[in-house]
């Protein structure tokens, strides 16, 4: 991203939609990757970034950027993605705590605003419920889920490795998440 974000921020504040488009084109992918570390969902991460950029445009006259605009973008994406995850955890609609250890460490290190949530997510009891739910999955479903969450393989990589279609892989991961969610709802 070789863009003078602060210069473009001033243009955006002055209503230059072209400057917003340039920031969008330059920073969309890196911001999505960053959001994906938090949400664990590509499509959701894209929505987070789009929401943030739209809010910045709509509230450009009220926003006060104290540091660099680039930092502001990443911090806004960070906060919005966190709010999405917190909302989902509260509603127990998704189980995405089984991401890579690097992502888990990132969450642990950076989300000190809600220590109770982190403690609950990583508690031994919750971990045991999740482990048991995974162990109870049918063999192929369990294998696919572990390759996805523990080995951090993409759906495409898993499909190639096991000689399956990507849709089959997606279906198994979806079913695994449903069963884990059901186990958590039953026990938490």
Secondary structure in CASP SS format (residue, H / E / C, confidence):
PFRMAT SS
TARGET T0000
AUTHOR 0000-0000-0000
METHOD secondary structure of the structure
MODEL  1
X C 1.00
X C 1.00
X C 1.00
X C 1.00
X H 1.00
X H 1.00
X H 1.00
X H 1.00
X H 1.00
X H 1.00
X H 1.00
X H 1.00
X H 1.00
X C 1.00
X C 1.00
X C 1.00
X H 1.00
X H 1.00
X H 1.00
X H 1.00
X H 1.00
X H 1.00
X H 1.00
X H 1.00
X H 1.00
X H 1.00
X H 1.00
X H 1.00
X H 1.00
X H 1.00
X H 1.00
X H 1.00
X H 1.00
X H 1.00
X H 1.00
X H 1.00
X H 1.00
X H 1.00
X H 1.00
X C 1.00
X C 1.00
X H 1.00
X H 1.00
X H 1.00
X H 1.00
X H 1.00
X H 1.00
X H 1.00
X H 1.00
X H 1.00
X H 1.00
X H 1.00
X H 1.00
X H 1.00
X H 1.00
X H 1.00
X H 1.00
X H 1.00
X C 1.00
X C 1.00
X C 1.00
X C 1.00
X C 1.00
X C 1.00
X C 1.00
X C 1.00
X C 1.00
X C 1.00
X H 1.00
X H 1.00
X H 1.00
X H 1.00
X H 1.00
X H 1.00
X H 1.00
X H 1.00
X H 1.00
X H 1.00
X H 1.00
X H 1.00
X H 1.00
X H 1.00
X H 1.00
X H 1.00
X H 1.00
X H 1.00
X H 1.00
X H 1.00
X H 1.00
X H 1.00
X H 1.00
X C 1.00
X C 1.00
X C 1.00
X C 1.00
X C 1.00
X C 1.00
X C 1.00
X C 1.00
X C 1.00
X H 1.00
X H 1.00
X H 1.00
X H 1.00
X H 1.00
X H 1.00
X H 1.00
X H 1.00
X H 1.00
X H 1.00
X C 1.00
X H 1.00
X H 1.00
X H 1.00
X H 1.00
X H 1.00
X H 1.00
X H 1.00
X H 1.00
X H 1.00
X H 1.00
X C 1.00
X C 1.00
X H 1.00
X H 1.00
X H 1.00
X H 1.00
X H 1.00
X H 1.00
X H 1.00
X H 1.00
X H 1.00
X H 1.00
X H 1.00
X H 1.00
X C 1.00
X C 1.00
X C 1.00
X H 1.00
X H 1.00
X H 1.00
X H 1.00
X H 1.00
X H 1.00
X H 1.00
X H 1.00
X H 1.00
X H 1.00
X H 1.00
X C 1.00
X C 1.00
X C 1.00
X C 1.00
X C 1.00
X H 1.00
X H 1.00
X H 1.00
X H 1.00
X H 1.00
X H 1.00
X H 1.00
X H 1.00
X C 1.00
X C 1.00
X C 1.00
X H 1.00
X H 1.00
X H 1.00
X H 1.00
X H 1.00
X H 1.00
X H 1.00
X H 1.00
X H 1.00
X H 1.00
X H 1.00
X H 1.00
X H 1.00
X H 1.00
X H 1.00
X H 1.00
X H 1.00
X H 1.00
X H 1.00
X H 1.00
X H 1.00
X H 1.00
X C 1.00
END
